[in-house]
C-alpha cells in the first residue's frame, strides 16, 4: 500500500509539465486552462463517486457524514472557478483577489475534509469499541493482516 502511495507521489512530482515551472514569465494560457478543466473533471467524477457511495452505504457513519466531503469537493471546484475569474474578467476581479478567493475556498475545503475524516474516525472507533472479543477474533481470522495493529 505504501509503495503505491509513494509511486503515485513520484508520478505527480515528476509528471508535472516542466514547461509550467522551467521557464520564466507567464504560464501558457492553454496549460493553465487545461489544468483547470482537468481539475473540474476530477471534481465532478469525485462528486459522482461520493454520491454513489452515499447510496450504497445508506445509514452508515460514512453516508451520514459524506455531506462534509461533498461540500469540500464543491469548495475545491469553486476555487478553480474563482481562479478563472481573474483571468477572464480582469476588469472586475484582479488576479490577486481571485487568487485570495481561491486560496480561502481551498482552506474551507480542507476544513470540511478534516471534519469528515474526524467524524468517520470517531464513529468507527465507537463501533470497534462495541465489538465483543469473539467478533474481534472473527475479524482477525477473516483478515489476518490486521492482527497486532
C-alpha positions, 0 to 999 in steps of 0.5 A: 500500500505504501509503495503505491502511495509513494509511486503515485507521489513520484508520478505527480512530482515528476509528471508535472509539465516542466514547461509550467515551472522551467521557464520564466514569465507567464504560464501558457494560457492553454496549460493553465486552462487545461489544468483547470478543466482537468481539475473540474473533471476530477471534481465532478467524477469525485462528486459522482463517486461520493454520491454513489457511495452515499447510496450504497452505504445508506445509514452508515457513519460514512453516508451520514457524514459524506455531506462534509466531503461533498461540500469540500469537493464543491469548495475545491471546484469553486476555487478553480472557478474563482481562479478563472475569474481573474483571468477572464474578467480582469476588469472586475476581479484582479488576479490577486483577489481571485487568487485570495478567493481561491486560496480561502475556498481551498482552506474551507475545503480542507476544513470540511475534509478534516471534519469528515475524516474526524467524524468517520474516525470517531464513529468507527472507533465507537463501533470497534469499541462495541465489538465483543472479543469473539467478533474481534477474533472473527475479524482477525481470522477473516483478515489476518493482516490486521492482527497486532495493529 
